[in-house]
Amino acid sequence: MLLTPRVQIPMLPSGFAEAWSQKETQIMPTPRIAQKSPFPVDVEKGKTYFWCACGKSANQPFCDGSHADTEFLPVKYPATESARVFFCGCKQTHTKPLCDGTHNTL
């Protein structure tokens, strides 16, 4: 007869599963869509840009501090070369702060 050794399974702290479940179902804030297309910008090597992540800035695609009453923070973009880049306008990109085409699905 083959005996299986008993394995002790660690217990989770009381309330852990409930807290995890609540965390997983929290609604994340949704940024305002500034426009459903990217913002083409000629950036200069060595300069730093701050992309608006909340969508409320009047200076799109850059931050003007309008996020103060939101949970959003601007995203820093240090230009490593002088080039034309396409900053996200819909604020839904997975490659913040640059456009990844997500606006085509909105």
Long-range contacts (C-beta under 8 A, 24 or more apart in sequence): 29-70, 29-71, 29-72, 31-55, 31-72, 31-91, 31-92, 32-56, 32-91, 33-89, 33-90, 33-91, 33-92, 33-106, 34-60, 34-61, 34-89, 34-90, 34-91, 35-60, 35-89, 35-90, 36-89, 36-90, 36-103, 36-106, 37-89, 37-90, 37-103, 38-86, 38-87, 38-88, 38-89, 38-99, 38-103, 39-86, 39-87, 39-88, 39-89, 40-84, 40-85, 40-86, 41-84, 41-85, 41-86, 41-87, 42-82, 42-83, 42-84, 43-77, 43-79, 43-82, 43-83, 43-84, 43-85, 44-79, 44-82, 45-79, 45-80, 45-81, 45-82, 46-79, 47-78, 47-79, 48-76, 48-77, 48-78, 48-79, 49-76, 49-77, 49-78, 49-79, 49-97, 50-74, 50-75, 50-76, 50-77, 51-75, 51-76, 51-77, 51-87, 51-88, 51-96, 51-97, 52-91, 53-91, 53-96, 53-97, 54-91, 55-91, 60-89, 61-87, 61-88, 61-89, 61-97
